[in-house]
Amino acid sequence: MILKVDSDIALRELELNDAADIFKTINKEREYLGTWLPFVAYTKELKDTECFVSSVVNVPVEKLEHTFTIRKQNEFIGLIGLKDTNVLNKKTEIGYWLSEKEQGKGIMTKSVKELCNFAFTKLQMNRIQIKCAVGNTPSKNIPKRLGFKLEGVEREGELLTGNTFTDLEIYSKLKND
């Protein structure tokens, strides 16, 4: 499945053959991405990324969490996806990361907006949330720009690299917002 964001950007559902591109980006931008993404420290070789991709792609349909590669002119630049989806209560969470060289161009804001449209219309979700580390200003500006409401702070909600906990701001958007 492909979700068209604009003339240059598309979200393409994750495939097994995406592992090499993902690992290459993580490995090249380890310091930058590792600041806010704890999994970077545990992604030491291609096999680690292959295991992650396989765990996402090879799940039963009823447990599918839609994960997409972000592509600019068909080149891999990041990941975005749904997680912790609760079908019964029609709610989900969006997680995302983007290559450093593509930051500040509005790509992630447009990608999150498109994924929200998909979740609200195709998946019939009622609530979407995004959690962002308190100090990660570029990440938390995305839900703010898209009209998400700040609900509060999850104290020490994520363990970062270096065994340091960080607080997470929780933003939500309802289908009716």
Buried (B, 14 or more C-beta within 10 A) or exposed (E): EEBEBEEEBBBBBBEEEBBEBBBEBBBEBBEBBBBBBBBBEEBEEBEBBBEBBEEBBEEEEEEEBBBBBBBBEEEBBBBBBBEEBEEEEBBBBBBBBBBEEBEEBBBBBBBBBBBBEBBBEEBEBBBBBBBBBBEBEEBBEBBBEBEBEEEEEBEEBBEBBEEEEBBBBBBBBEBEE
